Amino acid sequence: MKRYVLYRRVSTSEQGKSGLGLDAQDRDMRTYLEGYSEQPYEVIGAFTDVATGSDDDRPELSKALHMARSHGAELLVSKLDRLSRKVSFIAGLLDDRKVHLRVASMPHADKFQLHIYAALAEQEREFISIRTKAALKEAKARGVKLGGVRDKTMKRNAVVQANAKERAEKVKGLIEPLREAGKSLREIAAELNKAGVKTARGGEWQASQVKRTIDRLAA
């Protein structure tokens, strides 16, 4: 019988208390277990951390890994970034022969593909960070005073606008092949989300956002 250890992660205590983010992770893992897993299966443990993806101090993940190794079970997460946002951490787990990792939102992904997805996601975050710093520097040079609620809103909007065009160019290599393959806007959005690619605001893709990106590329 296939055995699983489930692992969930939320970034803040508020998310943990409200259940926001946890329900979606549970739904993803349930979809995998019911639709993709070998049958029958057994969930032998479930663990949840409240920590950022870059935080290495996650006691519940350590417990989940120990249980998975001890029982020869697969460690199941909803998405790759719930496990970690660090390529080095994910690569280490993929190299660990005692750890069998499964990502619910990418049910057919092998170790090589998971490594590539992790690297792309990390590159994306680095790119957004660099663009954000550049946008803030330009705003400061123009005399924009940053601070306060209104200024924070202006700051956020300026960063989003500054990222939009660069963002479209960055995901061009992912969107255009899918478009040429006849994929719908909804299907392209789903593929981007599976790959862990975030929108300019750090969220998940919708068909409307894919359409706007395609329009920017065509402009």
C-alpha positions in Angstrom: 0.0 0.0 0.0 1.3 3.5 -0.9 1.9 5.6 2.1 2.0 9.4 2.4 3.1 12.1 4.8 1.4 15.4 4.1 3.1 18.7 4.6 1.5 22.2 4.6 3.0 25.6 5.1 1.5 29.1 5.6 3.5 32.3 6.0 1.7 34.0 8.8 -0.1 33.0 12.0 -3.2 34.9 10.7 -3.3 32.5 7.7 -2.9 29.5 10.0 -5.8 30.6 12.3 -8.2 31.6 9.5 -7.4 28.6 7.4 -6.7 30.8 4.4 -4.2 29.0 2.2 -4.6 25.7 4.2 -7.9 24.8 2.5 -6.4 25.3 -0.9 -3.4 23.1 0.0 -5.7 20.4 1.3 -7.8 20.5 -1.8 -4.7 20.1 -4.0 -3.4 17.1 -2.1 -6.9 15.5 -1.9 -7.2 15.9 -5.7 -3.9 14.1 -6.1 -4.6 11.3 -3.7 -8.1 10.6 -5.2 -7.2 11.1 -8.9 -3.5 10.2 -9.3 -2.2 8.1 -6.5 -1.9 4.3 -6.5 -4.9 2.8 -4.8 -5.3 1.9 -2.0 -3.2 4.5 -0.1 -2.7 5.5 3.5 -1.9 8.9 5.0 0.3 8.2 8.0 0.9 11.7 9.1 0.2 15.4 8.4 2.3 18.4 9.5 1.9 22.2 9.2 4.5 25.0 9.7 3.8 28.7 10.1 6.9 30.1 8.4 8.1 31.8 5.3 9.5 29.7 2.4 13.0 31.0 3.1 13.0 30.1 6.8 15.2 27.1 7.4 13.8 26.6 11.0 10.7 24.6 10.4 10.3 21.9 13.0 7.2 20.4 11.5 8.9 19.8 8.2 11.7 18.1 10.0 9.2 15.8 11.6 7.5 15.1 8.3 10.8 14.2 6.7 11.8 12.0 9.5 8.5 10.1 9.3 8.7 9.8 5.5 12.2 8.4 5.7 11.4 6.0 8.5 8.4 4.5 6.8 9.4 4.7 3.2 6.5 7.0 2.6 6.2 9.8 0.0 6.3 13.4 1.2 3.3 15.1 -0.4 3.0 18.9 -0.8 0.4 20.9 -2.7 2.9 23.1 -4.6 6.7 23.2 -4.7 6.9 26.6 -3.0 5.1 25.2 0.0 8.1 23.0 0.6 10.7 25.7 0.1 11.6 28.8 -2.0 15.2 27.8 -2.1 16.6 25.8 -5.0 19.4 24.5 -2.8 17.0 23.1 -0.2 14.8 21.4 -2.8 17.9 20.1 -4.7 19.1 18.5 -1.5 15.9 16.7 -0.9 15.8 15.5 -4.5 19.3 14.0 -4.0 18.3 12.3 -0.8 17.6 8.7 -1.7 15.4 8.2 1.4 13.1 11.0 0.5 10.4 10.5 -2.1 8.9 13.8 -3.0 5.5 14.3 -4.7 4.0 17.6 -5.7 0.2 17.5 -6.0 -0.2 20.3 -8.6 2.5 18.6 -10.8 1.4 14.9 -10.5 3.6 13.7 -13.3 6.7 15.8 -12.7 10.0 13.8 -12.1 13.0 15.0 -10.1 14.6 16.8 -13.1 11.4 18.7 -13.8 10.9 19.7 -10.2 14.5 21.0 -10.1 13.9 23.1 -13.2 10.6 24.5 -11.8 12.3 25.4 -8.6 15.1 27.2 -10.4 12.7 29.1 -12.6 10.7 30.2 -9.6 13.8 31.4 -7.7 15.0 33.3 -10.8 11.6 35.0 -11.0 11.7 36.1 -7.4 15.2 37.5 -7.9 14.1 39.4 -11.0 11.1 41.0 -9.3 13.4 42.0 -6.4 15.8 43.7 -8.7 13.1 45.5 -10.6 11.4 46.6 -7.4 14.6 48.2 -6.1 15.2 49.9 -9.5 11.7 51.3 -9.6 12.0 52.7 -6.0 15.4 54.3 -6.9 13.9 56.0 -10.0 10.9 57.2 -7.9 13.2 58.6 -5.3 15.2 60.4 -8.0 12.0 62.0 -9.3 11.4 63.4 -5.8 8.7 61.0 -4.8 8.5 60.8 -1.0 7.9 57.2 0.1 6.1 56.7 3.4 2.6 56.7 4.8 -0.5 54.8 3.6 -1.0 56.9 0.4 2.7 56.8 -0.5 2.9 53.1 0.1 0.0 52.7 -2.3 1.7 54.9 -4.9 4.9 52.9 -4.3 3.2 49.6 -4.9 1.4 50.8 -8.0 4.6 52.3 -9.4 6.4 49.0 -8.9 3.7 47.0 -10.5 3.6 49.3 -13.5 7.4 49.2 -13.8 7.4 45.4 -13.7 4.5 44.9 -16.2 6.4 45.3 -19.5 9.5 43.5 -18.2 7.3 40.8 -16.8 5.6 40.2 -20.1 8.9 39.8 -21.8 10.2 37.4 -19.1 7.3 35.0 -19.4 7.2 35.3 -23.2 9.2 32.1 -23.6 6.7 30.2 -21.6 3.5 31.6 -22.9 4.2 31.8 -26.7 4.9 28.0 -27.1 1.7 27.2 -25.2 -0.2 29.6 -27.4 1.3 28.2 -30.6 0.3 24.7 -29.4 -3.3 25.8 -29.3 -3.7 26.0 -25.6 -6.5 28.2 -24.3 -5.9 31.2 -22.0 -7.2 29.2 -19.1 -4.9 26.2 -19.9 -1.9 28.6 -20.2 -2.7 30.1 -16.8 -2.9 26.6 -15.3 0.5 25.6 -16.7 2.1 28.8 -15.4 0.7 28.1 -11.9 1.9 24.5 -12.0 5.4 25.7 -12.8 5.3 28.0 -9.8 5.5 31.2 -11.9 3.8 34.1 -10.1 2.0 37.2 -11.5 3.5 40.7 -11.1 1.6 40.9 -7.8 2.9 37.6 -6.6 -0.4 35.7 -7.1 -1.6 33.0 -9.3 -2.5 33.4 -13.0 -6.0 33.8 -14.4 -7.0 33.7 -18.0 -7.6 37.5 -18.0 -4.0 38.1 -16.8 -2.6 35.8 -19.6 -4.7 37.8 -22.1 -3.2 41.1 -20.8 0.3 39.7 -21.0 -0.3 38.6 -24.6 -1.6 42.0 -25.5 1.5 43.7 -24.0 3.7 41.5 -26.0 1.8 42.3 -29.2 1.8 46.1 -28.5 
